[in-house]
Amino acid sequence: MKFISSVSLLTAIQILSVLAAPQSKVVKRASTDEAATVGYGAGYASSHWCTSKLVFTGCSRTTGGGSATAVTVSSLEDLKAAVEGDEEKVIIIDGTITGSEVVKVGSNTSLLGAAGSLLDGVGVRVIDVSNVILRNLKISKVLAEAGDAIGIQAASKVWVDHVDLSSDRDHDKDYYDGLLDITHGSNAVTVTSSKLYDHWKASLVGHSDNNGAEDTAITVTYGLNLFQNLNSRTPSFRFGTGHIFNNVFDDNNDGINTRDEAQLLVENNVWSEGTDKPLYSTDSGYAVATGNDFGGGEDTAPEGTLTSVSYTYDLLETDSVRAAVEADAGQTLTF
């Protein structure tokens, strides 16, 4: 299969390797200069965002740091210094970095996690920037006083791929904040092959019920992700436009919540048995749902108008989704 018509040979080989060995994690070699090729986050920003955020680089491909020489960091101080500024840069996190804060990433950045690396209590913030790639990061237990594990705000052209995000559910729901929140009009964002688990509030899209003037511009693609042992926001989607395909949802207390005039296209996803409300609406959210296995639950969202998206892609058949996602999602790359 391929995600878009211009998918690289390397990506095709990686996907085939996953399908060939679905029962075990396959560590795959990835290049530090790979560009996004999937969904909205490949860089095809809407005309609204391009004209309203002219300070950024326009509507070109999402390349992050491109072919810049990779710099390896293993301390919080070095990480913060390395991600500053808007020049092209590639940073690889090695080992465990511990703290209780969020690190702000500049434009034109690829922030990558080496195999086995961990940000322990340290979150990543992508705010008011463009052209950012976050790949193979493992982030755990970022306290609410610091912020989200990954927070994307007022940003454009962001690819989040093969990340592993978690905390625990031993504390109350406000002890940690979100795992992956996309807010304040962020546009052209893709989340792929990632694992979100053991948490209360997983992924919020859209800042608040009163922020429609800004958040209507949001465009997000979720593909081939695993959402597991989560209480809510899998995801919760306000105002914007979302494409959610080929994901697995296991043992969550809540499903996809389309809200506040959001328009979603939900295709060929899989839920575990016993899910009460895999796809539902509050405050007049909408969805078009096709090919899903709702695990015995029911889609109760009003039918929307988003029947297609602005990029070419191929879907995995629904009965192939679980094996592919379980084998590949999370921190399974090496650079």
Summary of the structure (lengths in Angstrom):
residues: 335
radius of gyration: 18.0
end to end distance: 23.4
largest distance: 49.8
contacts: 1306
relative contact order: 0.14
helix: 13%
strand: 38%
